[in-house]
Amino acid sequence: MNISAKTEYACVAMLELASRYPDNVPIRIKDISDRHGIPNRFLVQILLQLKGAGLVVSIRGASGGYRLAHAPKDISLGQVMSIIDGHAAELHQNAENSTPLSAVLLSTWGSIIDQQQTQLYEITFADLLERAVGQSEAMYYI
């Protein structure tokens, strides 16, 4: 699985917005950028793309920023990844001749990609937040 920096930044930004969803307070781009080390200009483009897809909303004004358009339980990791980088790459046979051996490889790779996509669409940002809380709690035990 190859994850682009853009997709990683989008998912981190979505997790940050998801963590503040109950407050219903918009988060400034600069706050997300500073906290996670995401280039500000890049984050602006990402959030505009997510806004265009209807996953986030922007609020204007001095106390404005971005917030989720839907509950974290209603947004999947697969959704965000496909919005940012498109759907999974299509498999193409590179060899000139199709043989039973090459066909079984393509079929197997296709099945793996399908399983991967299914899992990505089953994982919500609420699930990821639960995992993050569990990790941060575990860090305090010595």
Phi, psi and omega in degrees: 000127181249117182251123179285159176299321180299317179293318178299313179298320179297317181292321177296316179298318179296322177295320177298315178295321179296323181294337180254007183302316182300331181285337182057031179253131179294149180248132180287147179302318181300322179296316178294315181300311181294317184295322187249001178068035178262130178304130186303312182297323179293319180296323177301313180298317181297313182293326175295322177294317178292326176294316179300330179274356177084015180269334178229159175235151177250146179239127181278163173108176183299325179258023183277184181157212180237152172210165180292145176274342182223163177296147179304331180288346182258005180238125182259157176301319179298322178301309183296316181297320181287328177294317184283312185248004182084179181284168181308146181300141176281145178271133176232140176282127180272331180290148181290325183253130174274126179235167176303326180292314179291325179295319180292325176296311180299319179297316180296313179299321178297319178296319180296317179297318179298317179296318179298314180297319178301314180295318181298325180280345177275338182272119180261167177289337172294319177299316181295322177297320177299316178297319181295319178297317178299322179289319181291326177292321181293333183291337185274350180275134179240000000 
